[in-house]
Amino acid sequence: MTVRRVLAWLMLAAGVATVVGSFLPWAYMDFPVTGSSEISGSFLSDLFTAFFGVVLAGYAVPAVRGDRLPGRETFFSVGAGLVLFALGLWDSRHLTSMTAALVASDSGTTIGPGLWMCMIGGLVGALAAAGLAVEERRAVVSSVR
């Protein structure tokens, strides 16, 4: 299996993981009186992260089939992955600070699997898309020589 195919499959898997993670719990909050509660993204943020996961996975499909990934699609794939990663970082910080404000304790929040999947999937997808662009550029340069 070539590096290009591995990167394409990695990008596809990252996109699918992001879509799945969009609908899993994003955090678990411990409240002093009522106990633990799970928090998912709002309906809008679930759809937002799922959309960017579909962008990652959708642009990976032609690359998995062996087609060249054009520059515009590469740009959108890397951008979608970076948006997902940034959103994951922001939401993890936001949820922990929100818990600190609610229960006056920084130990009251645990980041859930959904947010981890969105954040890591976005970063892996962006890196895989960028790696595909580098590999395709390398192939074009070596064919010219």
C-alpha positions as CSV (number, residue, x, y, z in Angstrom):
1,M,0.0,0.0,0.0
2,T,1.4,3.4,-1.0
3,V,1.8,6.3,1.4
4,R,-0.8,8.1,-0.7
5,R,-3.5,5.4,-0.1
6,V,-2.7,5.2,3.6
7,L,-3.1,9.0,3.9
8,A,-6.4,8.8,2.0
9,W,-7.8,6.1,4.2
10,L,-6.6,8.0,7.3
11,M,-8.4,11.1,6.1
12,L,-11.6,9.0,5.5
13,A,-11.4,7.4,8.9
14,A,-10.8,10.8,10.5
15,G,-13.9,12.2,8.8
16,V,-16.1,9.3,9.9
17,A,-14.7,9.5,13.5
18,T,-15.6,13.2,13.5
19,V,-19.2,12.5,12.4
20,V,-19.6,9.8,15.0
21,G,-18.0,12.0,17.7
22,S,-20.4,14.9,16.9
23,F,-23.3,13.0,18.4
24,L,-21.5,11.4,21.4
25,P,-21.2,13.1,24.8
26,W,-18.8,16.0,24.7
27,A,-18.3,16.4,28.5
28,Y,-19.3,15.0,31.8
29,M,-20.0,17.5,34.6
30,D,-20.0,16.7,38.3
31,F,-22.5,18.8,40.3
32,P,-22.2,18.8,44.1
33,V,-25.9,18.1,44.7
34,T,-27.3,16.4,41.7
35,G,-24.3,14.3,40.7
36,S,-22.9,13.7,37.2
37,S,-24.5,14.8,34.0
38,E,-23.4,14.4,30.4
39,I,-23.3,17.3,28.0
40,S,-23.5,17.1,24.2
41,G,-23.0,19.9,21.8
42,S,-26.1,21.9,21.0
43,F,-28.1,20.8,18.0
44,L,-26.3,23.5,15.9
45,S,-22.8,22.5,17.0
46,D,-23.5,18.8,16.5
47,L,-24.6,19.6,12.9
48,F,-21.6,22.0,12.4
49,T,-19.0,19.4,13.5
50,A,-20.8,16.6,11.6
51,F,-20.8,18.8,8.4
52,F,-17.1,19.3,8.6
53,G,-16.6,15.6,9.2
54,V,-18.6,14.9,6.1
55,V,-16.4,17.4,4.2
56,L,-13.3,15.5,5.3
57,A,-14.7,12.1,4.5
58,G,-16.3,13.2,1.3
59,Y,-13.1,14.7,-0.1
60,A,-11.2,11.5,0.9
61,V,-13.4,9.2,-1.2
62,P,-11.8,10.2,-4.6
63,A,-8.3,9.9,-3.1
64,V,-9.1,6.4,-1.7
65,R,-10.2,5.4,-5.2
66,G,-6.8,6.6,-6.5
67,D,-7.9,9.9,-8.0
68,R,-5.8,13.1,-7.6
69,L,-7.2,15.5,-5.0
70,P,-7.4,18.9,-6.6
71,G,-6.0,22.0,-4.8
72,R,-9.4,23.5,-3.9
73,E,-10.5,20.2,-2.3
74,T,-7.2,19.9,-0.4
75,F,-7.6,23.5,0.9
76,F,-11.2,22.8,2.1
77,S,-10.2,19.5,3.7
78,V,-7.3,21.0,5.6
79,G,-9.5,23.9,6.6
80,A,-12.3,21.7,7.8
81,G,-9.9,19.7,9.9
82,L,-8.3,22.7,11.4
83,V,-11.8,24.2,12.2
84,L,-12.7,21.0,13.9
85,F,-9.5,21.0,15.9
86,A,-9.9,24.6,16.9
87,L,-13.5,24.1,17.9
88,G,-12.5,21.1,20.0
89,L,-9.9,23.1,21.8
90,W,-12.2,26.0,22.4
91,D,-15.1,23.8,23.6
92,S,-12.9,21.8,26.0
93,R,-11.7,25.1,27.5
94,H,-15.2,26.6,27.5
95,L,-16.7,23.6,29.2
96,T,-14.1,23.5,31.9
97,S,-14.4,27.2,32.6
98,M,-18.2,26.9,32.6
99,T,-18.0,24.2,35.2
100,A,-15.6,26.2,37.3
101,A,-18.1,29.1,37.3
102,L,-21.0,26.8,38.1
103,V,-19.5,24.7,40.9
104,A,-16.4,26.8,41.8
105,S,-14.1,23.9,41.2
106,D,-11.8,23.1,38.3
107,S,-12.2,19.3,38.9
108,G,-15.8,19.1,38.0
109,T,-15.5,18.4,34.2
110,T,-14.3,15.5,32.3
111,I,-14.0,15.9,28.5
112,G,-16.1,13.2,26.8
113,P,-15.3,10.9,23.9
114,G,-17.3,12.9,21.4
115,L,-15.2,16.0,21.8
116,W,-12.0,14.0,21.7
117,M,-13.1,12.3,18.5
118,C,-14.0,15.7,16.9
119,M,-10.7,17.3,18.0
120,I,-8.3,14.5,17.2
121,G,-10.2,13.5,14.0
122,G,-10.0,17.1,12.8
123,L,-6.3,17.3,13.4
124,V,-5.6,13.9,11.8
125,G,-7.8,14.7,8.9
126,A,-6.0,18.0,8.3
127,L,-2.6,16.5,8.5
128,A,-3.6,13.6,6.2
129,A,-5.0,16.1,3.6
130,A,-1.9,18.2,3.8
131,G,0.2,15.0,3.4
132,L,-1.8,14.0,0.4
133,A,-1.1,17.4,-1.2
134,V,2.7,17.0,-0.5
135,E,2.7,13.5,-1.9
136,E,0.8,14.6,-5.1
137,R,3.2,17.5,-5.5
138,R,6.1,15.2,-5.1
139,A,4.7,12.8,-7.8
140,V,4.2,15.7,-10.2
141,V,7.7,17.0,-9.7
142,S,9.3,13.6,-10.1
143,S,7.3,12.9,-13.3
144,V,8.5,16.2,-14.8
145,R,12.1,15.2,-14.3
